[in-house]
Amino acid sequence: MDRVENEDGTEGAEFENKLQTLEYPFTWDMDDIDNDAVLATGYKPHDEEEFIPLLKLMRIVMLVFVQTKKNEDPDSILENLEKCDDVVVAIKEQADPNISIEAVMHVLQAMQCHVFWTLNRRNRAKVIFEEIKSVSATDKIARSTINACRSIGWSKYHLLGTEEAVDFSRKAIADNPECDLCYFILGKNLRRIRRDMSVGSIPNKEEADAFIEAYEKSKNVVYGIFVAQMYREQRSIMKAIKMYEEIYRSKPKSYAVYLRLALGFLQLMKLPLAKMCLDEVAVQCPDDVMYLHYRGKYHMKTKKFREAIYYLKKAADRNNCPAAKDYLRCMLKVNPLFNATEYLLTLVERYKDLPEKQIQGLVLETAYSYLTKGQMEKSLKHFLHSIEIDPKSQTLTEFYSLFRPGQSQNVYKMLAQEVFPRVRQSRELLDESALETYEDLKNYYDEYLESQLQATQTAFSKVRT
């Protein structure tokens, strides 16, 4: 942290040394991680936070951590810090015997101290510091809670922090095997790591057991949703349906849970149940962007494409990229002459302020659109743009294009097998810029091949040892 000193140059250093003895993000070795990963926009799992307030508290704490590191507007930092008060009340009201309130308050008050000291509100910082209770090394529940907080904190860095998140959730479980939240955090981060390697992969035993333990210990409907989802990903369809139906029969009061139920039933083609869940959401929150998207998906499943278009367009207009792609799919069903390329270009421009990784698929879809129309120069340009966003993205190795219905495609392999030969055959017809783009794409392809070779060699060496 930035040093704050008094007139004799000692007070700042002394207080900072005291802060270094506390448990909170500034002492958790997070300084070298990309700040923007925490601030990235996207779907916020409010249904989880509604049932598990510690998740919300740590999200805010991590946001304050990043804002403080970046020296952002003090009023915004303090406003976010103040939001923690109501969340703490919710945590206390839950009275979960497996969560140490003292440990939670330790993390929060340490962050408050740091913020107030950094903002030159020293007396306030000193008062809070005196109120902080130390975390006993022999108190296993307190230790488990601290590690749970650390795990949640690391998970806010998304893929950059999943390995650490898994490590700390395992430590939390080791200290307190009865903590349902710790199992849930473990399961979620194992799932994130797995799906980053392949969306269609099957959960392993540790991930499956973590979600099942979390649900069995608490009957928390959010955990149950993840159990059902896990069964579906394991291809245990009947178990998935049974779990979704069990949660539906419990009559959850949260519209966000009904949204997740609706999606689960849609994926399993249980359309009457999906509609009932969507009807529940329509009563509580008819303008929710995810509701609009899922209602549109429901009409797609029932082949009512014009009705689907109405809902999907409303969701797409509110920066829901998946809804925009579904809208395009429906428009092509209703009007095969619909100008898909022009619409995709409009979307890329509309969503330009979102993190680029969120629009990578749209840029890639635009490239396929131009390729289908035989406009090679523009196709090459957009293929290069999509790869430059993130050359290692799973989107590039498992892409489902509207213009290539059926199985997913590895974009790198498609370029090598289809696009590159066409470029070589028509080099004389392409301008210099297009040929430079082609060379850049070949370089990315070579890097991809090299990474695949290294991964194969690493896997082989592990098998041999």
matplotlib code that plots the C-alpha trace (Angstrom):
import matplotlib.pyplot as plt

x = [0.0, 1.0, 2.8, 1.1, 3.4, 3.0, 5.3, 8.1, 7.8, 7.1, 3.4, 2.6, 5.2, 4.2, 0.5, 1.2, 3.3, 0.3, -1.9, 0.5, -0.4, -4.1, -6.0, -7.4, -6.7, -3.8, -1.9, -3.0, -0.3, -2.8, -0.8, 0.5, -2.8, -4.7, -7.0, -9.5, -10.3, -12.2, -13.9, -14.9, -18.6, -20.9, -23.6, -23.6, -24.9, -27.3, -29.2, -26.1, -25.5, -29.1, -28.8, -25.1, -24.4, -20.7, -20.3, -21.7, -19.5, -16.3, -17.3, -17.6, -14.4, -12.5, -14.0, -12.9, -9.5, -9.1, -10.5, -8.1, -5.1, -6.1, -6.6, -10.1, -12.7, -12.8, -16.5, -17.1, -14.8, -16.5, -20.0, -19.1, -17.5, -20.7, -22.7, -20.9, -22.9, -26.2, -24.5, -22.9, -26.4, -27.6, -24.6, -25.3, -29.0, -28.2, -26.2, -24.4, -22.4, -19.8, -19.0, -17.1, -18.6, -15.4, -13.3, -15.6, -15.5, -11.7, -11.4, -13.9, -12.5, -9.0, -10.1, -11.9, -8.7, -6.6, -9.1, -9.5, -5.8, -5.1, -7.7, -6.0, -8.8, -6.4, -8.4, -11.2, -8.7, -7.2, -10.5, -11.5, -8.1, -8.6, -11.9, -10.4, -10.3, -7.3, -7.9, -6.9, -4.6, -6.3, -9.9, -10.6, -13.9, -12.3, -9.4, -11.8, -13.8, -10.6, -9.6, -13.1, -12.9, -9.5, -10.9, -13.9, -11.5, -9.2, -12.2, -13.1, -10.0, -11.9, -9.5, -6.4, -7.2, -9.0, -6.0, -5.5, -9.3, -9.3, -6.3, -7.9, -11.3, -9.6, -7.8, -11.1, -12.7, -9.7, -10.3, -14.1, -15.5, -19.1, -19.0, -21.4, -20.2, -16.6, -17.7, -19.7, -16.8, -14.6, -17.1, -17.6, -13.9, -13.2, -16.0, -14.5, -11.1, -12.7, -14.9, -12.0, -10.3, -13.5, -17.1, -18.4, -16.2, -17.6, -17.3, -14.8, -15.5, -14.1, -16.2, -19.4, -18.8, -18.3, -21.6, -23.4, -21.9, -22.8, -26.4, -26.8, -25.5, -27.7, -30.5, -29.7, -31.6, -28.7, -26.4, -29.2, -29.2, -25.5, -26.0, -28.7, -26.4, -23.5, -25.7, -26.7, -23.0, -22.3, -25.1, -27.1, -30.3, -32.8, -30.9, -30.7, -34.4, -35.2, -33.0, -34.5, -38.0, -37.1, -36.0, -39.1, -41.4, -39.7, -41.4, -38.3, -39.2, -36.3, -37.0, -33.3, -33.6, -36.7, -34.5, -31.9, -34.6, -36.1, -32.8, -32.2, -35.7, -35.1, -31.8, -33.5, -36.6, -39.0, -40.8, -44.0, -41.9, -39.7, -42.8, -44.1, -40.8, -40.7, -44.3, -43.2, -40.4, -42.8, -44.8, -41.8, -39.5, -40.8, -38.0, -35.1, -32.7, -32.1, -35.9, -36.3, -33.5, -34.9, -38.5, -37.1, -35.3, -38.5, -40.3, -37.4, -37.8, -41.5, -40.7, -42.5, -39.8, -41.7, -42.6, -39.0, -37.7, -39.8, -38.1, -34.6, -34.4, -35.3, -32.6, -30.0, -30.7, -29.5, -26.1, -26.9, -24.6, -26.0, -29.5, -28.3, -27.0, -30.2, -32.1, -30.0, -30.7, -34.5, -34.4, -32.7, -35.4, -38.2, -36.4, -33.5, -32.6, -32.0, -28.7, -26.8, -23.5, -24.8, -26.5, -23.3, -21.4, -24.0, -23.6, -19.8, -20.1, -22.9, -21.0, -17.6, -17.5, -17.8, -14.7, -13.5, -13.6, -17.4, -17.7, -15.0, -17.8, -19.6, -16.4, -15.8, -19.3, -18.8, -15.8, -17.8, -20.5, -18.0, -16.5, -19.9, -20.4, -17.0, -15.6, -12.2, -10.4, -13.1, -13.3, -9.5, -9.6, -12.3, -10.7, -7.5, -9.4, -11.2, -7.9, -6.1, -8.7, -7.5, -5.5, -5.9, -9.7, -11.8, -14.1, -11.5, -11.3, -15.0, -17.0, -20.6, -21.2, -24.7, -23.2, -21.8, -24.7, -23.8, -20.7, -18.4, -15.4, -11.7, -11.2, -7.4, -7.9, -10.7, -8.4, -5.6, -7.8, -10.2, -9.2, -5.4, -5.6, -8.2, -5.9, -2.9, -5.0, -6.1, -3.1, -3.0, -6.6, -5.9, -4.4, -1.3, -3.2, -5.1, -1.9, -0.4, -3.4, -3.1, 0.6, -0.5, -3.1, -0.5, 1.8, -1.1, -1.8, 1.9, 1.8, -1.3, 0.4, 3.4, 1.2, -0.6, 2.8, 4.0, 0.8, 1.1, 4.7, 3.8, 0.9, 3.1, 5.9, 3.4, 2.2, 5.8, 6.5]
y = [0.0, 3.6, 4.8, 7.5, 9.2, 11.8, 14.7, 12.6, 10.0, 7.0, 6.6, 5.5, 2.7, 1.5, 1.3, -0.5, -3.0, -3.7, -4.1, -6.7, -9.0, -9.1, -11.4, -9.5, -9.1, -6.8, -9.5, -12.4, -12.0, -10.7, -7.5, -8.9, -10.1, -8.3, -5.8, -5.6, -9.3, -8.5, -5.5, -7.3, -7.0, -9.8, -11.9, -11.5, -14.6, -12.7, -15.9, -17.3, -14.1, -14.0, -17.3, -17.1, -13.5, -14.3, -14.5, -11.0, -9.6, -11.0, -9.7, -6.2, -6.5, -7.5, -4.7, -2.2, -3.9, -3.3, 0.3, 1.1, -0.3, 1.8, 4.9, 5.3, 7.9, 7.8, 8.4, 5.3, 3.2, 4.4, 3.8, 0.2, -0.3, 1.0, -1.7, -4.3, -3.3, -4.8, -7.9, -8.5, -8.3, -11.0, -13.2, -12.8, -13.5, -16.8, -17.8, -20.6, -22.5, -23.4, -19.7, -17.7, -14.2, -13.1, -14.2, -12.5, -9.3, -9.6, -9.6, -6.7, -4.5, -5.0, -3.8, -0.8, 0.0, 0.0, 2.1, 4.7, 4.9, 5.3, 8.0, 9.9, 9.2, 8.0, 8.3, 6.2, 3.6, 3.4, 3.0, 0.1, -1.5, -1.7, -3.5, -6.2, -9.6, -11.8, -15.2, -18.0, -20.6, -23.3, -22.3, -24.5, -22.9, -19.5, -20.8, -22.5, -19.3, -17.3, -19.8, -19.8, -16.0, -16.3, -18.9, -16.6, -13.7, -15.6, -16.9, -13.2, -13.2, -15.9, -18.2, -16.3, -17.3, -20.7, -22.8, -20.7, -20.8, -24.6, -24.8, -22.6, -24.3, -27.6, -26.2, -24.8, -28.2, -29.9, -27.6, -27.9, -30.9, -29.8, -26.5, -26.8, -23.5, -24.7, -27.7, -25.5, -23.1, -26.1, -27.6, -24.3, -23.7, -27.3, -26.8, -23.6, -25.2, -28.2, -26.1, -23.9, -26.9, -28.2, -27.0, -30.5, -32.3, -34.5, -33.6, -35.8, -37.4, -34.6, -32.0, -34.1, -35.1, -31.4, -30.3, -33.3, -32.7, -29.1, -29.9, -32.8, -30.8, -27.8, -28.5, -25.0, -24.8, -23.0, -26.0, -28.2, -26.4, -27.1, -30.8, -31.1, -29.3, -31.7, -34.7, -33.3, -32.8, -36.4, -37.4, -38.8, -37.2, -38.9, -37.9, -34.3, -34.2, -35.6, -33.0, -30.1, -31.3, -31.7, -28.0, -26.9, -28.7, -26.9, -23.7, -21.4, -17.8, -16.4, -15.5, -16.0, -19.7, -20.1, -18.7, -21.4, -24.0, -22.7, -23.0, -26.5, -27.7, -26.1, -27.9, -31.2, -30.4, -30.4, -27.6, -27.5, -27.2, -24.6, -22.5, -22.8, -21.5, -18.7, -17.8, -17.4, -15.1, -13.1, -12.3, -11.1, -9.6, -9.5, -7.1, -9.2, -9.6, -13.3, -13.9, -12.2, -14.5, -17.7, -16.9, -16.4, -19.7, -21.4, -20.1, -21.3, -24.8, -24.7, -23.5, -20.2, -18.2, -14.9, -14.9, -15.8, -12.8, -10.4, -11.5, -12.1, -8.7, -7.0, -9.1, -8.4, -4.7, -4.9, -6.2, -9.9, -11.4, -15.0, -13.6, -11.6, -14.8, -16.6, -13.6, -13.9, -17.7, -17.0, -14.2, -16.5, -19.1, -16.5, -14.6, -16.5, -13.3, -11.4, -9.6, -11.5, -9.9, -6.4, -7.4, -8.9, -5.8, -3.8, -6.0, -5.7, -2.0, -1.9, -4.1, -2.4, -1.1, -4.7, -6.7, -8.0, -11.6, -11.2, -10.3, -12.7, -15.1, -12.4, -11.3, -14.9, -15.3, -12.3, -13.9, -17.0, -14.9, -13.2, -16.6, -18.0, -15.0, -15.5, -12.2, -13.5, -10.2, -9.3, -12.8, -12.9, -9.6, -10.7, -14.1, -12.3, -9.9, -12.7, -14.6, -11.5, -11.0, -14.2, -16.7, -19.4, -19.0, -22.1, -20.3, -20.9, -24.6, -25.4, -22.9, -23.5, -21.3, -20.4, -20.8, -24.3, -26.1, -29.4, -30.2, -27.6, -26.5, -25.9, -22.6, -23.1, -26.5, -25.1, -22.2, -24.6, -27.1, -24.7, -21.1, -21.2, -23.4, -21.0, -18.1, -19.8, -20.6, -17.0, -15.0, -13.0, -11.7, -10.5, -7.2, -6.7, -6.1, -9.3, -11.3, -9.7, -10.8, -14.3, -14.4, -13.2, -16.0, -18.6, -17.4, -17.8, -21.3, -22.3, -21.0, -23.1, -26.2, -25.6, -25.3, -28.5, -30.3, -29.0, -30.1, -33.6, -33.9, -32.8, -35.2, -38.1, -37.3, -37.4, -40.8, -42.1, -41.0]
z = [0.0, -0.4, 2.7, 4.7, 7.2, 9.9, 10.5, 12.0, 9.2, 11.5, 12.1, 8.5, 8.5, 12.0, 11.2, 7.9, 9.7, 12.0, 9.0, 7.6, 10.5, 9.5, 7.1, 4.1, 0.4, 0.8, 2.7, 0.5, -2.2, -4.8, -5.8, -9.1, -10.5, -13.3, -11.5, -14.4, -14.1, -10.9, -12.5, -15.6, -16.4, -17.1, -15.5, -11.7, -9.9, -7.7, -6.9, -5.2, -3.3, -2.2, -0.4, 0.5, 1.7, 2.3, -1.5, -1.8, 1.0, -0.6, -4.0, -2.5, -0.5, -3.7, -5.6, -2.9, -2.9, -6.6, -6.5, -3.7, -5.6, -8.6, -6.6, -7.8, -6.7, -2.8, -2.7, -4.8, -2.6, 0.6, -1.0, -1.8, 1.6, 3.3, 1.4, 3.5, 6.6, 5.4, 4.1, 7.5, 9.1, 6.6, 7.5, 11.2, 10.7, 9.0, 12.1, 10.2, 12.8, 10.2, 9.5, 12.1, 12.4, 14.1, 11.2, 8.7, 10.7, 10.9, 7.1, 6.6, 9.4, 8.1, 4.7, 6.4, 8.2, 5.1, 3.1, 5.8, 6.4, 2.7, 2.4, 5.3, 7.8, 10.4, 13.6, 12.0, 11.0, 14.4, 16.1, 13.8, 14.3, 18.0, 17.5, 15.3, 17.0, 16.1, 14.4, 16.7, 15.1, 17.1, 16.1, 13.2, 12.2, 12.2, 10.1, 7.8, 7.3, 6.6, 3.9, 2.5, 2.2, 0.5, -1.9, -2.8, -3.2, -5.6, -7.6, -8.4, -10.7, -12.7, -14.5, -13.2, -9.7, -9.9, -8.9, -5.7, -5.1, -5.2, -2.9, -0.2, -0.4, 0.1, 3.2, 4.5, 4.2, 5.9, 8.9, 8.9, 6.9, 7.8, 5.9, 3.0, 1.5, 1.3, -0.7, -3.0, -3.6, -4.4, -6.8, -8.6, -9.2, -10.3, -12.8, -14.0, -14.6, -16.3, -18.7, -19.6, -21.1, -22.7, -22.4, -23.2, -20.6, -17.9, -14.2, -12.3, -8.9, -6.8, -8.5, -8.3, -4.7, -3.7, -5.1, -3.7, -0.2, -0.3, -1.1, 1.2, 4.2, 3.6, 1.1, -0.3, -3.6, -5.3, -4.5, -5.8, -9.1, -9.5, -8.6, -11.3, -13.8, -12.8, -13.5, -16.9, -17.7, -16.6, -19.1, -16.1, -17.6, -15.3, -12.2, -13.5, -14.2, -10.7, -9.0, -11.0, -10.2, -6.5, -6.4, -8.3, -5.8, -2.9, -4.3, -4.1, -3.5, -5.6, -9.2, -10.0, -8.9, -11.2, -14.0, -13.5, -13.2, -16.5, -18.3, -16.9, -18.1, -21.5, -21.9, -21.0, -23.2, -20.3, -21.9, -19.8, -16.6, -18.2, -19.0, -15.5, -14.2, -16.7, -15.7, -12.1, -13.1, -15.3, -12.2, -10.2, -12.7, -16.3, -17.5, -16.3, -19.2, -18.5, -18.4, -21.8, -23.2, -21.7, -22.7, -26.2, -26.0, -24.9, -28.0, -30.1, -28.7, -29.5, -33.1, -32.5, -34.0, -34.4, -30.7, -29.9, -31.9, -29.8, -26.6, -28.0, -29.5, -26.2, -24.5, -27.3, -27.0, -23.4, -24.2, -23.9, -26.5, -26.5, -26.9, -29.9, -31.5, -30.9, -32.4, -35.5, -35.7, -35.5, -38.1, -40.5, -39.9, -40.6, -43.3, -45.1, -46.9, -43.7, -43.9, -41.2, -41.9, -41.5, -38.2, -36.9, -37.7, -35.9, -32.8, -32.7, -32.8, -30.2, -27.8, -28.3, -24.8, -23.3, -22.5, -25.9, -24.8, -24.6, -28.3, -29.6, -30.7, -32.6, -34.4, -35.3, -36.5, -38.7, -40.2, -41.1, -42.6, -44.9, -45.7, -46.7, -49.0, -50.6, -49.4, -48.5, -47.6, -45.0, -43.7, -43.1, -41.3, -38.9, -38.3, -37.3, -35.1, -33.2, -32.7, -31.5, -28.8, -27.1, -29.1, -26.4, -26.0, -25.9, -28.3, -31.0, -30.4, -29.9, -32.0, -33.1, -36.1, -37.4, -40.8, -40.1, -38.3, -36.6, -34.6, -33.1, -35.1, -34.2, -36.0, -36.3, -38.0, -40.2, -41.3, -42.2, -44.0, -45.8, -45.8, -46.2, -49.4, -50.9, -50.2, -51.8, -54.9, -55.3, -54.1, -57.4, -56.7, -53.1, -52.2, -50.1, -46.9, -47.2, -47.8, -44.7, -42.7, -44.1, -42.9, -39.5, -39.3, -40.3, -37.5, -35.0, -36.4, -36.0, -32.4, -31.9, -33.3, -31.1, -27.9, -28.8, -29.3, -25.9, -24.2, -25.7, -24.6, -21.1, -20.8, -22.2, -19.7, -16.8, -18.0, -18.1, -14.6]

ax = plt.figure().add_subplot(projection="3d")
ax.plot(x, y, z, "-o")
ax.set_aspect("equal")
plt.show()
